[in-house]
Amino acid sequence: MNYIEHNIDTMEGVKKLIRNFPAFWNNEYHGNLEEQNYQYMKELVDVEKLYDRIKSLEPDLLKIDNLIDIFVDETVSEDKNLQQFIYWYQKENDLLN
């Protein structure tokens, strides 16, 4: 088991990993996980394993009901970044409803 796999054994660990990829301003404000952030993330992280871990920990999170609420203009929570990751993964793999 590598370092990343060891640290995504909880949903909190999954959120912390995803949180490393959105923009961050003034040591205070986190931004959205944009598509380019997701593409860069794929270069460093096995997003398939990450998505599977989310599915095993909290499968209900994989149901995206309202895309409008996923991307916001204010500082973004870890939960929103998690939803954004799920959105980009599902979009890329044609899993969106």
C-alpha positions as CSV (number, residue, x, y, z in Angstrom):
1,M,0.0,0.0,0.0
2,N,1.5,3.4,-1.0
3,Y,1.2,6.7,0.9
4,I,-1.9,7.9,-0.9
5,E,-3.8,4.7,-0.6
6,H,-3.0,4.6,3.1
7,N,-4.3,8.2,3.6
8,I,-7.6,7.7,1.7
9,D,-8.9,5.0,4.0
10,T,-11.4,7.5,5.4
11,M,-13.6,10.1,3.8
12,E,-11.7,12.8,5.6
13,G,-8.5,11.6,4.0
14,V,-10.2,11.6,0.6
15,K,-11.3,15.2,1.0
16,K,-7.9,16.3,2.2
17,L,-6.2,14.8,-0.9
18,I,-8.7,16.4,-3.3
19,R,-8.3,19.7,-1.5
20,N,-4.6,19.9,-2.6
21,F,-5.6,20.6,-6.2
22,P,-7.9,23.6,-6.4
23,A,-6.5,27.2,-6.4
24,F,-5.7,28.7,-3.0
25,W,-5.4,32.4,-2.4
26,N,-3.8,34.5,0.4
27,N,-3.4,31.3,2.5
28,E,-7.1,31.6,3.2
29,Y,-9.4,31.0,0.3
30,H,-9.9,27.7,-1.6
31,G,-11.4,27.7,-5.0
32,N,-13.3,25.3,-7.2
33,L,-11.7,22.1,-8.5
34,E,-11.7,23.2,-12.1
35,E,-11.3,20.9,-15.1
36,Q,-7.6,21.9,-15.5
37,N,-7.0,21.1,-11.8
38,Y,-8.7,17.7,-12.3
39,Q,-6.5,17.0,-15.4
40,Y,-3.4,17.8,-13.4
41,M,-4.6,15.7,-10.5
42,K,-4.8,12.7,-12.9
43,E,-1.1,13.0,-13.6
44,L,-0.3,12.4,-9.9
45,V,-3.2,10.4,-8.5
46,D,-5.0,7.3,-9.6
47,V,-8.4,8.9,-9.9
48,E,-10.0,5.5,-10.6
49,K,-8.9,4.3,-7.2
50,L,-9.9,7.5,-5.5
51,Y,-13.4,7.3,-7.1
52,D,-13.7,3.7,-6.1
53,R,-12.8,4.6,-2.5
54,I,-15.5,7.2,-2.4
55,K,-17.9,4.6,-3.8
56,S,-17.0,2.2,-1.1
57,L,-17.1,4.7,1.7
58,E,-20.2,6.8,0.8
59,P,-21.9,5.6,-2.4
60,D,-24.8,8.1,-2.0
61,L,-22.3,10.9,-2.8
62,L,-22.0,9.7,-6.3
63,K,-25.5,10.9,-7.1
64,I,-25.2,14.4,-8.4
65,D,-28.6,16.1,-8.2
66,N,-28.0,19.7,-9.0
67,L,-25.0,20.7,-11.0
68,I,-25.6,24.4,-10.5
69,D,-24.9,24.1,-6.8
70,I,-21.5,22.3,-7.3
71,F,-19.5,25.3,-8.6
72,V,-19.6,28.4,-6.5
73,D,-17.9,31.8,-6.6
74,E,-17.1,32.1,-2.9
75,T,-14.5,30.2,-0.9
76,V,-15.2,26.5,-1.4
77,S,-15.7,23.8,1.3
78,E,-14.0,20.4,1.2
79,D,-17.4,18.9,0.5
80,K,-17.9,21.1,-2.6
81,N,-14.4,20.1,-3.8
82,L,-15.4,16.4,-3.3
83,Q,-18.6,16.9,-5.3
84,Q,-16.5,18.7,-8.0
85,F,-14.1,15.8,-8.2
86,I,-17.0,13.4,-8.6
87,Y,-18.5,15.6,-11.3
88,W,-15.3,15.7,-13.4
89,Y,-14.7,12.0,-13.0
90,Q,-18.3,11.1,-14.0
91,K,-18.2,13.6,-16.9
92,E,-15.0,12.1,-18.2
93,N,-16.3,8.6,-18.0
94,D,-19.8,9.3,-19.3
95,L,-21.5,8.5,-16.0
96,L,-23.5,11.7,-15.6
97,N,-27.3,11.2,-15.7
